[in-house]
């Protein structure tokens, strides 16, 4: 990322709630990540990796008995033995991009989630329109208060290894409550028959190697095509200033394995520092009911 681009990317991220950035995977890392993805996808579909997102379930816990999967959880887990994931997560290019978009220093960044989004093999599947941290049945006033109070202390992104047009967003919706027309498409639990029926929605199309960073409270949904191969790195990183808000978003996902020496020992110095800040978040949040267990 050149300096002028950093300014432009951050301005678009703040105004639109999302931004597409190319080139965050080096030519050397791309084949390593592609190989690592192929391995964990194969293991997940064979039933040997239990931490997966299952067709029919949008949010954790993913306890569905359906054998088809739309995601792989915890790809940095040492039991997968795929160091390419943690090496890329802590790479200078990626960390610089996150730091620039969040407007913080590197020593404020904390390790969070790293999963993989894949295509189901037997079912087309869609996620309903939602914001990650505001309930779909929130009133307009509740929604307005939550959006006004939300601070950009974390960011999530999708990085595509293959062409990916699964994500749909409503640009600018991270700032304002839903219109009556948007509520019609997002108050229930049903996935949309056509995501573009949502007023203001656009489809986000990524080429291999492109990343879309987005505010987790932008209105968004996804539609998965079982016939279109997908391997999209789906991760988040936080600013320690987020405190309990980040705890609520992150610690629900069962990260107990991150406390184990085997995981820490496999990280580079930057990764160990980022992990240390996550564990500090866990310790600080422990008295309000959050847990890294699971």
N, C-alpha and C positions, 0 to 999 in steps of 0.2 A: 504494500500500500504506500503510495507516495503521499507526501504531506498534503497537497491540494485535494487528493481523493479522500483522505481522512476527514477533512472538513466537510466535503460534500456528502459523504456517506453518513456522517453523524447528523447532519442537518436533515437528510431524508428520513433517517431512522426516527428522529424526534417528531417530524411533521407527519409522516405517513404511517409510522408504526412498524415499518419493515424496510429492509434494504437488501439488495442482492450484491454480493461481492465475489468476484472471481479470484482464482489463483491462490487459495489458501492451502492447497495441497501441492507439495513440491513434486517434480517429476520422479524423484527417487521414492517418495512416500506413496505415490498413487498405486503402483503394483503391489506394494506390501499391504496396503489397506484393502485392496481388492481381494487379495489372497486370504487375508484374515476374515473378511466378510463372508467369502465363500465357505470357509471352514465353519464359522459359527452358525451360518444359515443352515448348512447341512446337518449339523448336530442338533439344532433346534427342531428341524422338520423330522429328524429321525427319532425324536423324543428323548435324547440324552442330555438336553439342557432344559431345565425346568422353568427358568426365568424368562417368560415370554408373554407377549400380548396376544390374546386369543380372539379370534373372530367372534363377534357377539358381545364383547365387553369393551367399553371405551375407556374406563378408568380403573385403577387398581382397587381392590385386589383382583388379579386375573386368574380366577379360579374356575373358569369355564372348562367343561370337558371336551369342547370342540377341538379336534386335533389340528385344525388349521390355525396358522399364526400370521399376525400382521406386524409383529415387532419382536426384537430380541432385547432383553433387559441386561444391564450390568456387563457390558462388553469389556470393561477393564478388569473384571474379576480374575484373580490369578488362576482359578481353576480352568479358565479358557485358554490360558497360556498363549495369549496373542498380544505381545508387547507393542505392536504397531499402533494399537488404539491409544494407550497412555502416552506413547512418544509423540503422536500427532496432537493429542489434547494439550500437551504442554509445550508444543513447538512455538518458536519465537513469532513466526508469522501469524499464527492463530491467536496467540496471547496478545500480540500488539493490536490486532483487529478488535478483540473484545475490550481491551483496555481503552482504546480510542472511542468506541461506541458508548461505553459506560462512563467515560470521562473520569477515570480514577487511575491511581498508581498501581503498578504491578504488585506491590506488597499489600494491596487491599483485596486482591483476587482470591477467591476460595474455590476449591474443587467441588463440583456438584455431580450432575448426572451425565451418563454417556450410554445411550442405547442405539439401536439400529432399527430402522423402519424398512420392512420388506413387503413384497407382494404375497398375499395369500395364494395358494395354488388351486383351491377348489371353490372359492366363493369370491365374488365381488363384495366389497365391504365399504361402508362409509361411516364417518364420525359426524355427529350432529354439530350444528353451529354452537359455539361456546366461547367464553372467556375462561382462562385457566383459574383465575382467583376470584371470580364473582359469579354467584349462582345465576342460573338461567331464569329463575322465578323471582329475582330481585325486582323490587319496584323501581320506577324511574328515579325516585329520590334516593333510594338505597344505592342504586347504581351510580348516580352522580357523586354521592359522598365517597364511595369506594374509589372511583376513578380520580377524584380530586386528591384523595389521600395517598394514592399509590405513587411510590417513588421508584425511579429506574435503578434499583440496586441489584438487578440480575438480568440476564439475557439468555435467550435460547435460540438455537439455529438448526437448520437442516443443510447438510452438505451432500450433494448428489454424486454418486459414482457412475450412475447411468442417467439418461434423460428421465426427468421426473416432473410430472405435471399434476401431482396429487393434491397439493395444498391450495386452498381458496381463502382469501382474506377480504375484509372490507377496509380499504385504506382510510386512515384517520379515525377509525372507530375506537382506538385506545384512549381517546380524549373525551368522547361524548356519549351520553346514554343512547340506547337504541331508539330509533323512530318506531311509531306504531307498526309500520310495515315490516321492520326488521324483527320486532317482537313476535310477529306471527310465525316467523321461520326459526325462532330460537328459544321459545319458552318451553316447548315440550321436550320429550326424550327421543323423538324420532329423527333418524338421519334424513337428509333431504333427498328427494328423488332427483333433483337437479340443483346443485349448489348455486348455480348462477341465477336461480330464482330469488335469492336474497338480494334486496335492494342495495346497490353499491358494490356488489361483490366482483372480484376479479380472480382469474386463475393465475397462480404463480408457477411459471415454467422455468426449470433449471436445466442447464446443460451440464455434462459431466465436469466435476471440479468446481462448480459454482455453489455458493452458500447463500441462503436467505436467513438473515437475522431478523427476529421479530419480537415485539413487545408481547408478553404472554397474555395481556388483556385486550389485544386486538381481537375483534370477532373473526374467528377462523374455523374451518372445518377441513375435512380431507375425504377424498374418494379413491379407493384402491381398486385397481383393475387386475384381476388374477392372471391376465394374459400378458401384462407388461412387467418385465423384470425390474425389481426395485432393490437397491441397496443404498440407503440414505442415512448418513451419520446424523443422529439426533441427540443434541447435547445441550447442557446449560452450564453457565458459570456465574458466580455471584460476587458481589462487593460485600465485604464484611459489615459495612454500614447497614445492610438490610436487616440484620438481627432476626427477630422473631418472625418477620414476614417471610424471609427466606427459609427459616426453619419450617414453617407451615407448608411451603411449597416443596421442600426437598426431603425432609426427614421421614415423610410418609412412605417413601419408596423402598424401605428395607435395605439399609446400607451397612448393616453390621459387619459385613466382610471387609469394609474399608478400615475397620479398627485393627485388623490382624497384621502382625509384623510381615507376613508374606507379601501382602499388597504393598505396604510402605517400602519394603526393601527393593521392590522392582521399579520404583520411581526414580527419576532423575532429581537433582536438588531442587529445581523449580517445582516439580510435582510434589515432593515431600513438604515444601513450604505451603503450597496450596492445600494439601491434605490437612496439615496442621491447623490451618484456619477453619476448615470444616469441622474438625474435632472440637475446636474451641466453641464453635456454634452449638454443637451437640451438648457440650457441658453446660453452656449458658442456658440452653433451652430445656434442659432436663427437668427443671422444676415446674415447667408449664405443660408437661404431658407429651412432649415429642420424644421420639426414640429412633436410634439407629438400628434397632434390632430387626430381624426378619431376613 
